[in-house]
Amino acid sequence: MMKNSCSVWSNYFCELSPEQRIDAFLECGFTCSEFSDEDGAILLQRGSGEAEGAKLKRYADERGFAFPQGHLLLSADICNPDSVDVLKNWLDLFLSLGIRSAVLHAAGGADLTAEQRFERRIAALRALAAYLRGTDLTICLENLMHETCPRTSADLMRYIDAAGGDHLGICLDTGHLNVCRCQYGVAETQREFIQNSGARLKALHIADNDGSSDQHLMPYGRGCVDWGEVMAALGETGYSGLFNLEIPGECCAPLELKKIKLRYIGRMCAYMLASR
């Protein structure tokens, strides 16, 4: 049985500070969130990852809030060897925050050959996984949309197997997969992705779109993702991670209206989890 918590990524409240975001989520009935790339950048501007993460964790702990999942630097080019040291500082931040699933884009190196890109990405993943040895943090590779990046569960498992598998898992972005199916001829369904990933599925980016672009919408709106299929597959595989929505397409509203919308999102997520 799944023991999921409903979550919305923390930059939903983009107009607030990291501390204020915690308070706003709690006001709307949420006790956890995916720590966003934007929040990471704010904390790392303040000081070291380890120190600033510990400060925010104390703030969250005092209020009964947590960040089980986080998104590593979105702009990281892991084909560039310099990115490894940058990401290590992010991992220090995540470890001090108590994050256990760190989402990463296996991206970059668009000017390289396919073989060169793969080799450099694997080298970076091995270095990052080695850095995490002795911890319980997992780097979750996200399915992406660009043709030079991993799009399917098989693509992601190829990376994980080549890098050794330790401290590596998968993040399903439902919106990315929907665009790849509608625009780029990717055959894998949401159900197949979830089933093929199995126990390696450690994180979710739940989002919807109409198949034309990555619109980051909430479920059951203007998009065409089959949410019955998604929830059934998550139930069948026993996914036990965070049920996290990444929905910047829902953020174009005044703060108070965003809070009203978030309360609805919480009820919607509870309905979805009960339906699996």
TORDREN-802668 format. One record per residue: residue in three letters; x, y, z of N, C-alpha, C in turn. Coordinates in steps of 0.001 Angstrom, whole numbers, plus 500000, padded with zeros to 6 digits. Atoms other than C-alpha are relative to their C-alpha. Example, Ala and Ser with C-alpha at 12.3 -4.5 7.8 and 13.67 -1.06 7.14 Angstrom:
! residues 2
ala500890498810500000512300495500507800500900501200500000 ser499180498810499940513670498940507140499230501090500730 
! end
This chain:
! residues 276
met500848498804500000500000500000500000500882501243500000 met499239498769500047501248503481499177499727500843501244 lys500138499061498898501852505971501963500463501366499497 asn499581498766500640502040509085499819499497501221500754 ser500444498694499556501865512689500929499783500873498778 cys500257499062501083500319515298498642500959501178500123 ser498993498946500004502788517982497628499861500846498746 val499818499119501154503198520978495333501383500613500131 trp498617499509499944506679522159494405500033501412500555 ser500005498827499126507791525081496542499933501325499259 asn500041498721500707508096527745493826498591500365499538 tyr501395499590500195504299527738493558499788501378500613 phe500067498694499342504651530643495980501259500797499654 cys498759499390500486507300532366493871500218501406500545 glu499865498634499498506604535786495402500466500062501448 leu499646500059498588507578534633498904501419499489500206 ser498697500553499624510854533820500666499843498519500321 pro500118501415499639511681530162501413499269499777501322 glu500669500151498710510543530642505011498507500319499885 gln501407499632500179507324532390503993499230498940499216 arg500655501054500775506577529602501527499556498862500916 ile500368501040499037506612527059504347498721500389500731 asp501175499539499263504109529144506301498750499996499121 ala501151499960500909501864529571503238499475498597499704 phe500442501380500232501803525841502505499249499458501215 leu500669500474498789500922525074506116498620500635500153 glu501290499305499933498146527676506005498956499320499111 cys500906500638500966496672525761503052499862498503500215 gly500198501396499656496901522345504709501058499037499504 phe498915500850500489500164521037503199501121499956501031 thr498916500158499022502909519641505438501328499634499345 cys498751500308500688505534518971502760499960500589498598 ser499888499432501340506783520176499390501269499482499352 glu498735500193500710509345519512496701500769501314500053 phe499130498831499912512198521944497357500455500369498593 ser499788499614501392512561523916494134501428500445499722 asp498734499456500483515613524850492105500127501472500385 glu499964498574499658514680528483492765500319500210501476 asp499687499911498575514721527954496536501458499642500259 gly498600500365499847518073526226496229500924501147499656 ala499170498864500402519534529208494398499979501098501059 ile500101498973498957518240531570497100500876499636501196 leu499216500402498827519808529571499932501490500023499712 leu498574500039500317523128529122498136500573501396499790 gln499543498610500037523312532891497618500254500527501407 arg499830499569498612523040533265501391501285499465500621 gly498831500612499384525915530916502222500201498579499515 ser499706501371500407527117527314502117498742499148500029 gly501154500875500064524689524563501230499699499339501326 glu500206500722498745525209522657504455499438500906501086 ala500430499096498934524797525667506752498603500555499750 glu501298499394500296521841527268504982498885498955499991 gly500993501061499950520055523955504581499610499665501424 ala500279500309498599520375523281508298499110501066500631 lys500828498917499454518888526696509114498544499853499558 leu501372500120500489515851526174506888499335498744500546 lys500584501221499433515376522628508184499525500244501432 arg500441499683498640515226523943511746498682500777499964 tyr501225499206500141512611526465510653498823499091499647 ala501061500920500419510596523727508940499630499029501119 asp500252500969498930510971521214511780499161500611501124 glu500732499334498917509698523719514337498519500155499678 arg501377499787500444506510524036512291499341498728499474 gly500562501259500472506011520391511322499934499889498492 phe499957500004501465506988520815507666501266499288499544 ala498845500761500492509363518762505506500134500139498490 phe499691500052501432511030518590502093500537498603499668 pro499517501350500334511181514864501185500684499925498644 gln499532500029501389512014515694497560500491501389499623 gly499502498711500462514000518437495827500466499912498564 his499534499945501390515049519560492365501375500649499972 leu498653499463500160518751519999491678500028501047498893 leu499838498862500910520059522886489567499487499685498595 leu500621500253501302517904523051486429500962500233498843 ser499104499634501097520643524623484313501283499183499964 ala498762500781499942523296522035485207500238499256498690 asp499561500746501188525163520691482163500931498908500495 ile499167501031499382526395517375483480501030499424499035 cys498908500353500912528518516913480358501233500853500264 asn498893499122499623530693519711481755500549499527501343 pro499444500519498740533065518304484413499869500970501168 asp500123499022498919532795521563486387498658499899500721 ser501327500079499391529134520814487052499974499061501196 val500007500970498900530017517957489394500237500696501332 asp499735499287498752531508520255492035498845500921500377 val501167499156499732528581522653491687498875499163500603 leu501088500853499522526110519819492178500310499376501358 lys499658500507498670528027518491495185499560500989501081 asn500471498990499044527266521772496958498482499939500140 trp501448500186499943523618521295496044499642498747500797 leu500269501223499239523741517753497428500227500219501490 asp499797499650498593525191519102500686498775500732500545 leu501212499272499618522242521492500814498835499038500206 phe501124500934499918519774518683500166500134499062501194 leu499790500884498855521320516384502755499681500714501310 ser500257499264498762521142519092505409498520500334500163 leu501445499759499948517475519698504516499199498730500292 gly500699501261499796516633516018504954499320499471498755 ile500568500468501268515745515549501280500526498604499707 arg499594501371500294515804511916500170499897499660498519 ser500100500208501446514902512186496463500367501307499312 ala499481498795500645516910514687494410499861499861498491 val500285500109501429515590515210490879501086500710499195 leu498922499456500836518211515787488173499681499789498529 his500078500136501452518131516446484428501334499472499482 ala498791500529500654520653514227482617500099500681498643 ala500073499144501183521152517008480102501348500656499732 gly498798499281500397523715519192478376500751499283498892 gly499155500601501023526345518525475742499341499875498647 ala500716500083501274524117519279472767500937500028498797 asp499044499900501106527212519969470638500870498750499862 leu499195501219500020528712516527471364499303498918499186 thr500628501166500619528122513234469607499196499254501059 ala500821500759499059525600510869471177500871499165500937 glu499112500821499172528409508619472404500739500851501021 gln499296499116499078530343511521473924499074500485501113 arg500970499550498992527231512839475673499750498912501031 phe500298501098499090526444509454477143501169499750500945 glu498825500280499175530001508867478383500207501080501058 arg499785498916499036530254512292480024498899500035501058 arg501087500041499025526855512027481654500186498856500985 ile499763501143499113527711508598483040501134500305500968 ala498884499641499119531014509901484405499523500922501117 ala500519499084498987529174512708486194499114499268500999 leu500891500737499103526536510367487613500783499091500939 arg499164500841499136529198507991488914500650500833501098 ala499348499140499012530999510868490630499005500476501058 leu501011499527499055527805512185492215499502498865500889 ala500433501151499206526690508718493326501063499622501027 ala498913500304499065530103508106494882500020501004501148 tyr500024498954498975529791511409496755498919499717501044 leu501121500289499102526539510147498287500155498696500768 arg499811501283499334527965506851499491499893500170501521 gly500198499921498560526876506242503084498817500860500412 thr501203499216499715523785508473502807498771499258499472 asp501227500601500534520144507677502016499342500905498959 leu500500499110501051519788510314499282500133499322498640 thr500019500580501341518835509112495791499857501103498963 ile500133499096501135519415511113492602499006499378499025 cys501077500524500848516267510687490495500067500663498631 leu499877499475501357516806511106486754498612500169499391 glu501321499649500528513849512814485083499922499757498501 asn500227500112501442512422511935481690499788501391499409 leu500007498675500609512916514942479410499379499934498613 met500674499949501295511670516033475996500952500152498819 his499100499744501124514682517064473897500571498690499465 glu499543501238500637515930514477471430501375499551500471 thr498675500380499510519433514552472961499969499537501453 cys500142500349498585518075513676476419499157498738500164 pro500814501201499764516526510543477965498519500345500072 arg501436499740500065512797510422477193499158498895500627 thr500791501155499583511645506936478202500605499338501230 ser499469500756498863512022504590481153501217499185499584 ala498850500780500474514377502453479048501236500875499877 asp498872499067500084516571505495478354500592500241501384 leu499533499695498649516770506291482059500659498793500647 met499404501204499413517469502703483101501351499686499364 arg498694500171500640520285502571480555501053500857500709 tyr499074499130499270521911505514482345500307499421501380 ile499812500514498644521366504006485782500858498743499995 asp499228501240500076522722500603484788501457500276499653 ala498628499692500404525786502115483114500777500680501117 ala499328499286498912526541504316486131500174499138501242 gly499819500904498872526233501415488560498781499822500870 gly501265500192499304522777501945490030499922500535501409 asp500046499554498612523769503010493550499619501476500083 his500461498626499761521981506161494756499392500640498767 leu500636499487501209520237506509491390498611499394499843 gly501363500444500243516527506289490627499381500809498878 ile500729499380501102513852507693488323498936500946500538 cys501116499087499783511493510672488381499153500027498737 leu500932499887501125508443510496486114499408501396499962 asp500716498759500275507323513820484677498880499654499025 thr501126500420500837503850513030483357499776500951498831 gly500169499031501073503711516229481322501002499808498889 his498970500247501014507009515549479555499642498783499159 leu500319501224500733505918512030478646498805500221499075 asn501172499732500835502582513303477335500386500757498730 val499545499262501184504297515796475004500789499083499073 cys499205500914500832506740513129473814499108499034499231 arg500935500888500693503833510831472967499244500748498905 cys500846499261500949501797513522471216500793500667498881 gln499243499207500969504594515387469420501164499253499357 tyr498735500579500463507626513109469030499938498504499740 gly500140501399500368506240509630468443500489498998501023 val499624500941498946507310508113471765498785499128500314 ala501134500924499861505147505007472195499652499685501447 glu500205500425498616505522504444475942498854500777500653 thr501108499373499280502344505126477925500422500315501433 gln499742499712498585502187506517481458500049498698500802 arg500026501279499286501255503043482728501268499205499742 glu498803500768500343504134501408480874501237500599500652 phe498842499355499370506622503976482160500063499635501481 ile500043500294498565505523503419485752500316498529500264 gln499762501426499801505473499635485442501435499619499656 asn498629500315500398508814499483483625501019500528501008 ser499079499419499014510462501737486217499983499212501302 gly500107500835498808509175499608489090500532500678501247 ala499467499496498734511070500061492338500975501147499811 arg499086498883500251513408502544490671499276501341499950 leu500768498754500014510600505120490520499951500561501415 lys499856499430498663511382507366493485499403501398500129 ala500498498621499951509878510751492540499019500229498863 leu500994499653501012507021512309490589499961501504499776 his500436498662500384506383515526488714498648499822499315 ile501355500135500526502626515397488263499604501319499343 ala500420498812500744501505517851485567499256499552498756 asp500809500310501168499106517965482645500274501022498896 asn499945499093501150499050519543479175499110499426498903 asp500844500476501100497147519270475905500788499264498925 gly499164500744500929500041517499474188500805500857499055 ser499291499128500935501260520529472248501278500577500581 ser498826499440499331503768521830474828499912499679501486 asp499919500321498573504845521472478453499358501134500799 gln500760498888499426502142523645480021499932499990501528 his499937500082498534502540522469483660498664500340500657 leu501332499771499460498817522363484441499649498963501060 met500493500978499035497016520688487323499172498934499275 pro500840501044500607495230517391486568498534500421499897 tyr501446499849500167491616517263485403499598501426499612 gly500343498687500513491662520587483604499982499978498484 arg499964499879501456492577521450480021500927498985499340 gly499050500953500549495107518639479599499359498687499590 cys500511501280500507494809515142478170500715498782500582 val499403501161499335496892512919480501498883499133500577 asp500980500948499464494925509793481463500329499748501473 trp499658500100498584494934510173485237499523498699500628 gly500399501318499520493012506968485802501091498981499767 glu498894500894500334495845505118484070501185500232500927 val498867499668499131498490506953486104499776499455501404 met500246500392498616496863506294489469499918498486500148 ala500068501462499936496114502648488700501396499396499984 ala498642500540500097499733502025487725500800500268501264 leu499302499712498747501070503761490833499542499044501096 gly500504500956499021498817501543492933500515498601499763 glu499544501353500344499836498377491090501463499784500354 thr498560500141499748503553499043491544500382500322501437 gly499704499695498604503284500181495167500892501202500191 tyr499191498781499851504895503576494622499743500631501363 ser500137499499498633505565505027498071500640501363500203 gly499379498688499877507214508361497315498987501121500077 leu500827498802499925505884511889497337499101500106498766 phe500914499728501114502810512624495189500058501503499759 asn499624498593500124504170515922493951499576500602498670 leu500403499264501187502685518420491506501017501099499698 glu499133498913500475504983520678489463499179500775498963 ile501046499372500813502504523185488036500156501524499903 pro499866498545500158503904526654487239498945500617499095 gly501080499482500822501116526983484685498784500447500794 glu501126499622499142498756527510487637500319501193500898 cys499517498986499058500667530399489222499630501435499636 cys500306498634500447499303533402487305498748500513500699 ala501127499516499205497064534690490085500548500741501217 pro499584499358498753497241536971493141500215498961501101 leu499623500933498942498639535349496276498786499375500680 glu501149500548499280495291534964498031499203499028499136 leu500682500941500887493726533309494977500812498722499829 lys499161501197500069496709530953494749499785499121501234 lys500274500779498789496017529906498333498658499273499886 ile501301500641500207492365529227497480500137498822499042 lys499787501065500978493463527197494455500753498831500633 leu499206501058499386495992525274496561499154499134500925 arg500887500801499148493311524209499024499188499020499150 tyr500690500908500920491361522781496100500946498902499525 ile499025500987500473494519521053494817500215498921501057 gly499853500985498936494922519380498201498852499006500012 arg501167500895500041491387517972497993500035499123498748 met499897500771501238491968516895494388501018498873500152 cys498969501029499808495168515047495330499500498885500910 ala500552501019499106493397513277498184499037499091499239 tyr500908500793500832490720512153495713500785499063499091 met499213500814500926493337510922493251500667498838500721 leu499326501063499257495240508957495882499004498954500494 ala501018500955499552492024507387497162499490499132498857 ser500546500726501156491161506248493622500936498943499448 arg499008500883500602494301504225492972499656498533500248 
! end
